[in-house]
Amino acid sequence: MESYLELISVPAIATFVFVVMSLIKYAVNNAKFDRFVPLLSALLGAVSGVVCYFALPCIISANNVVVALVLGGASGLTATGTHQMVKQLRQKDANKSDINDVDNDDSA
C-alpha cells in the first residue's frame, strides 16, 4: 500500500504549485512577474517537497532532505511546463481556426 502512496507526491506537489501560481498570477497580473514564474514555481515546489518529507514521509519517495528538495523543485517545474503545454496547444488551435476562417473567406 505504501508503494502506491509514493506515486502521489509528484502530481500532488505539481497540482498544488499550479493552483498557487495561478492565483498569484491572477492577483499580480504583471508582465514582469511572468518572467519569474518558473523560478517561483521551482522554489514553491522545493519547499513543498521538504514539508512533505517531514510532515507526510509516507507519500514522498525521498531518503533525505536533499532528494525531497530536488523532487519538489522538479514537481514545481512540472507545473510550469504543464501550464505552458496547455497554453501552446490552445494557441495553436486558435491559430488553426483563424487560418480556416481566412481560407473560407477567400473562397467566397
Secondary structure as GFF3:
##gff-version 3
##sequence-region A 1 108
A	DSSP	alpha_helix	2	6	.	.	.	ID=ss1
A	DSSP	alpha_helix	9	28	.	.	.	ID=ss2
A	DSSP	alpha_helix	31	34	.	.	.	ID=ss3
A	DSSP	alpha_helix	37	55	.	.	.	ID=ss4
A	DSSP	alpha_helix	65	107	.	.	.	ID=ss5
###
